[in-house]
C-alpha cells in the first residue's frame, strides 16, 4: 500500500510541475491563461495534501 501512495504522490508532483510551468509561461511570455494555471496548481496542492493525510491515516508516513 505504501508503494501505491508513493506512486500517486509522484504523479501528482508531475501534475504540479506542469501547472507551474504553465504559470511561468504566462508570466514570462504573456501567453496562455493564468486562471487555468492557478487552478491546476491549486488542484495539485489539494491532491498532494490529501495523499499525505491518507498516508498518515494508514500509519505509513514518517
GUFI-779555 format. One record per residue: residue in one letter; x, y, z of N, C-alpha, C, O in turn. Coordinates in Angstrom, 3 decimals. Example, Ala and Ser with C-alpha at 12.3 -4.5 7.8 and 13.67 -1.06 7.14 Angstrom:
BEGIN
+------+----------+----------+----------+----------+----------+----------+----------+----------+----------+----------+----------+----------+
| type |      n_X |      n_Y |      n_Z |     ca_X |     ca_Y |     ca_Z |      c_X |      c_Y |      c_Z |      o_X |      o_Y |      o_Z |
+------+----------+----------+----------+----------+----------+----------+----------+----------+----------+----------+----------+----------+
|    A |   13.190 |   -5.690 |    7.800 |   12.300 |   -4.500 |    7.800 |   13.200 |   -3.300 |    7.800 |   14.236 |   -3.319 |    8.465 |
|    S |   12.850 |   -2.250 |    7.080 |   13.670 |   -1.060 |    7.140 |   12.900 |    0.030 |    7.870 |   13.409 |    1.138 |    8.039 |
+------+----------+----------+----------+----------+----------+----------+----------+----------+----------+----------+----------+----------+
end
This chain:
BEGIN
+------+----------+----------+----------+----------+----------+----------+----------+----------+----------+----------+----------+----------+
| type |      n_X |      n_Y |      n_Z |     ca_X |     ca_Y |     ca_Z |      c_X |      c_Y |      c_Z |      o_X |      o_Y |      o_Z |
+------+----------+----------+----------+----------+----------+----------+----------+----------+----------+----------+----------+----------+
|    X |    0.818 |   -1.194 |    0.000 |    0.000 |    0.000 |    0.000 |    0.865 |    1.262 |    0.000 |    0.493 |    2.275 |   -0.592 |
|    X |    2.010 |    1.195 |    0.661 |    2.906 |    2.351 |    0.714 |    3.409 |    2.691 |   -0.686 |    3.556 |    3.865 |   -1.024 |
|    X |    3.672 |    1.674 |   -1.499 |    4.139 |    1.926 |   -2.867 |    3.085 |    2.668 |   -3.674 |    3.414 |    3.559 |   -4.457 |
|    X |    1.812 |    2.305 |   -3.485 |    0.743 |    2.980 |   -4.217 |    0.660 |    4.458 |   -3.843 |    0.444 |    5.311 |   -4.704 |
|    X |    0.830 |    4.753 |   -2.568 |    0.787 |    6.146 |   -2.113 |    1.966 |    6.913 |   -2.702 |    1.810 |    8.064 |   -3.109 |
|    X |    3.146 |    6.287 |   -2.753 |    4.317 |    6.939 |   -3.335 |    4.130 |    7.186 |   -4.835 |    4.526 |    8.233 |   -5.347 |
|    X |    3.538 |    6.241 |   -5.526 |    3.281 |    6.408 |   -6.960 |    2.277 |    7.536 |   -7.191 |    2.460 |    8.354 |   -8.093 |
|    X |    1.217 |    7.583 |   -6.379 |    0.219 |    8.648 |   -6.507 |    0.848 |   10.011 |   -6.240 |    0.562 |   10.974 |   -6.952 |
|    X |    1.700 |   10.101 |   -5.224 |    2.368 |   11.366 |   -4.922 |    3.290 |   11.778 |   -6.067 |    3.397 |   12.967 |   -6.368 |
|    X |    3.951 |   10.828 |   -6.703 |    4.812 |   11.133 |   -7.841 |    4.035 |   11.666 |   -9.025 |    4.463 |   12.616 |   -9.681 |
|    X |    2.892 |   11.056 |   -9.298 |    2.054 |   11.515 |  -10.405 |    1.518 |   12.918 |  -10.123 |    1.479 |   13.766 |  -11.015 |
|    X |    1.108 |   13.154 |   -8.885 |    0.602 |   14.478 |   -8.517 |    1.707 |   15.524 |   -8.615 |    1.452 |   16.661 |   -9.010 |
|    X |    2.935 |   15.143 |   -8.257 |    4.036 |   16.111 |   -8.348 |    4.342 |   16.471 |   -9.802 |    4.697 |   17.613 |  -10.092 |
|    X |    4.210 |   15.520 |  -10.705 |    4.393 |   15.823 |  -12.130 |    3.294 |   16.776 |  -12.603 |    3.559 |   17.691 |  -13.383 |
|    X |    2.074 |   16.565 |  -12.139 |    0.959 |   17.450 |  -12.468 |    1.214 |   18.857 |  -11.920 |    0.903 |   19.846 |  -12.584 |
|    X |    1.782 |   18.951 |  -10.707 |    2.126 |   20.240 |  -10.109 |    3.187 |   20.961 |  -10.945 |    3.080 |   22.161 |  -11.198 |
|    X |    4.198 |   20.225 |  -11.365 |    5.261 |   20.822 |  -12.182 |    4.693 |   21.346 |  -13.494 |    5.079 |   22.422 |  -13.950 |
|    X |    3.779 |   20.596 |  -14.103 |    3.159 |   21.049 |  -15.352 |    2.355 |   22.329 |  -15.122 |    2.399 |   23.239 |  -15.949 |
|    X |    1.629 |   22.408 |  -14.020 |    0.884 |   23.621 |  -13.698 |    1.785 |   24.813 |  -13.457 |    1.479 |   25.924 |  -13.890 |
|    X |    2.903 |   24.590 |  -12.762 |    3.848 |   25.684 |  -12.517 |    4.505 |   26.150 |  -13.810 |    4.694 |   27.349 |  -14.014 |
|    X |    4.855 |   25.207 |  -14.685 |    5.442 |   25.591 |  -15.968 |    4.455 |   26.408 |  -16.800 |    4.840 |   27.362 |  -17.476 |
|    X |    3.190 |   26.026 |  -16.743 |    2.165 |   26.782 |  -17.456 |    2.041 |   28.197 |  -16.888 |    1.877 |   29.161 |  -17.636 |
|    X |    2.120 |   28.313 |  -15.565 |    2.055 |   29.629 |  -14.934 |    3.281 |   30.475 |  -15.290 |    3.145 |   31.662 |  -15.587 |
|    X |    4.463 |   29.881 |  -15.265 |    5.675 |   30.614 |  -15.640 |    5.635 |   31.025 |  -17.110 |    6.127 |   32.094 |  -17.470 |
|    X |    5.054 |   30.182 |  -17.956 |    4.911 |   30.524 |  -19.373 |    4.056 |   31.779 |  -19.524 |    4.348 |   32.646 |  -20.348 |
|    X |    2.994 |   31.867 |  -18.718 |    2.160 |   33.062 |  -18.777 |    2.926 |   34.282 |  -18.268 |    2.872 |   35.349 |  -18.878 |
|    X |    3.645 |   34.124 |  -17.141 |    4.350 |   35.252 |  -16.535 |    5.407 |   35.812 |  -17.486 |    5.520 |   37.028 |  -17.644 |
|    X |    6.178 |   34.931 |  -18.115 |    7.289 |   35.398 |  -18.939 |    6.871 |   35.816 |  -20.348 |    7.424 |   36.773 |  -20.890 |
|    X |    5.903 |   35.117 |  -20.952 |    5.561 |   35.391 |  -22.347 |    4.169 |   35.995 |  -22.538 |    3.792 |   36.336 |  -23.659 |
|    X |    3.408 |   36.129 |  -21.456 |    2.052 |   36.684 |  -21.511 |    1.159 |   35.923 |  -22.495 |    0.305 |   36.513 |  -23.156 |
|    X |    1.367 |   34.623 |  -22.582 |    0.518 |   33.764 |  -23.416 |   -0.092 |   32.698 |  -22.516 |    0.518 |   32.274 |  -21.534 |
|    X |   -1.272 |   32.281 |  -22.853 |   -1.935 |   31.267 |  -22.047 |   -2.925 |   31.895 |  -21.086 |   -3.227 |   33.084 |  -21.180 |
|    X |   -3.420 |   31.105 |  -20.177 |   -4.452 |   31.548 |  -19.254 |   -3.940 |   31.380 |  -17.826 |   -3.687 |   30.254 |  -17.396 |
|    X |   -3.783 |   32.470 |  -17.085 |   -3.242 |   32.380 |  -15.735 |   -4.237 |   31.779 |  -14.758 |   -3.834 |   31.142 |  -13.785 |
|    X |   -5.535 |   31.970 |  -14.997 |   -6.543 |   31.390 |  -14.102 |   -6.523 |   29.868 |  -14.176 |   -6.630 |   29.182 |  -13.159 |
|    X |   -6.387 |   29.355 |  -15.388 |   -6.330 |   27.909 |  -15.564 |   -5.056 |   27.344 |  -14.935 |   -5.077 |   26.261 |  -14.352 |
|    X |   -3.962 |   28.069 |  -15.052 |   -2.697 |   27.635 |  -14.459 |   -2.801 |   27.574 |  -12.940 |   -2.386 |   26.594 |  -12.321 |
|    X |   -3.357 |   28.625 |  -12.343 |   -3.519 |   28.631 |  -10.894 |   -4.498 |   27.567 |  -10.429 |   -4.330 |   27.002 |   -9.348 |
|    X |   -5.508 |   27.287 |  -11.223 |   -6.450 |   26.226 |  -10.886 |   -5.739 |   24.872 |  -10.838 |   -5.969 |   24.083 |   -9.920 |
|    X |   -4.887 |   24.602 |  -11.812 |   -4.162 |   23.331 |  -11.833 |   -3.168 |   23.232 |  -10.676 |   -3.000 |   22.160 |  -10.095 |
|    X |   -2.520 |   24.327 |  -10.343 |   -1.604 |   24.326 |   -9.197 |   -2.396 |   24.079 |   -7.913 |   -1.967 |   23.298 |   -7.063 |
|    X |   -3.526 |   24.728 |   -7.767 |   -4.362 |   24.536 |   -6.577 |   -4.885 |   23.118 |   -6.451 |   -4.886 |   22.547 |   -5.361 |
|    X |   -5.330 |   22.549 |   -7.561 |   -5.816 |   21.168 |   -7.538 |   -4.694 |   20.218 |   -7.146 |   -4.908 |   19.297 |   -6.357 |
|    X |   -3.498 |   20.434 |   -7.690 |   -2.397 |   19.531 |   -7.376 |   -1.982 |   19.651 |   -5.907 |   -1.650 |   18.645 |   -5.280 |
|    X |   -1.997 |   20.865 |   -5.352 |   -1.664 |   21.032 |   -3.937 |   -2.708 |   20.332 |   -3.074 |   -2.355 |   19.653 |   -2.110 |
|    X |   -3.982 |   20.489 |   -3.405 |   -5.049 |   19.806 |   -2.659 |   -4.880 |   18.289 |   -2.728 |   -5.002 |   17.609 |   -1.709 |
|    X |   -4.601 |   17.756 |   -3.911 |   -4.430 |   16.312 |   -4.047 |   -3.208 |   15.817 |   -3.280 |   -3.238 |   14.728 |   -2.708 |
|    X |   -2.147 |   16.593 |   -3.263 |   -0.954 |   16.202 |   -2.518 |   -1.232 |   16.206 |   -1.016 |   -0.793 |   15.302 |   -0.304 |
|    X |   -1.952 |   17.208 |   -0.530 |   -2.326 |   17.243 |    0.886 |   -3.209 |   16.050 |    1.221 |   -3.046 |   15.438 |    2.277 |
|    X |   -4.135 |   15.715 |    0.343 |   -4.996 |   14.558 |    0.557 |   -4.178 |   13.265 |    0.603 |   -4.445 |   12.393 |    1.430 |
|    X |   -3.187 |   13.138 |   -0.278 |   -2.339 |   11.949 |   -0.292 |   -1.531 |   11.838 |    0.995 |   -1.391 |   10.744 |    1.542 |
|    X |   -1.002 |   12.949 |    1.483 |   -0.237 |   12.931 |    2.736 |   -1.141 |   12.574 |    3.908 |   -0.752 |   11.793 |    4.777 |
|    X |   -2.343 |   13.139 |    3.938 |   -3.290 |   12.814 |    5.020 |   -3.681 |   11.338 |    4.963 |   -3.833 |   10.695 |    6.001 |
|    X |   -3.841 |   10.808 |    3.769 |   -4.189 |    9.402 |    3.600 |   -3.059 |    8.509 |    4.115 |   -3.305 |    7.493 |    4.764 |
|    X |   -1.812 |    8.902 |    3.817 |   -0.688 |    8.101 |    4.280 |   -0.554 |    8.173 |    5.802 |   -0.183 |    7.184 |    6.434 |
|    X |   -0.850 |    9.331 |    6.397 |   -0.858 |    9.416 |    7.845 |   -1.958 |    8.539 |    8.433 |   -1.769 |    7.901 |    9.469 |
|    X |   -3.090 |    8.513 |    7.771 |   -4.192 |    7.683 |    8.232 |   -3.854 |    6.196 |    8.198 |   -4.295 |    5.433 |    9.058 |
|    X |   -3.080 |    5.796 |    7.213 |   -2.669 |    4.394 |    7.145 |   -1.525 |    4.083 |    8.094 |   -1.243 |    2.917 |    8.369 |
|    X |   -0.871 |    5.109 |    8.591 |    0.244 |    4.901 |    9.506 |    1.547 |    4.586 |    8.807 |    2.443 |    3.991 |    9.406 |
|    X |    1.669 |    4.979 |    7.538 |    2.905 |    4.667 |    6.792 |    3.770 |    5.890 |    6.601 |    4.842 |    5.792 |    6.005 |
|    X |    3.332 |    7.054 |    7.095 |    4.140 |    8.265 |    6.939 |    5.212 |    8.305 |    8.017 |    5.051 |    7.755 |    9.106 |
|    X |    6.286 |    8.958 |    7.688 |    7.395 |    9.052 |    8.634 |    7.162 |   10.189 |    9.584 |    7.985 |   10.438 |   10.464 |
+------+----------+----------+----------+----------+----------+----------+----------+----------+----------+----------+----------+----------+
end
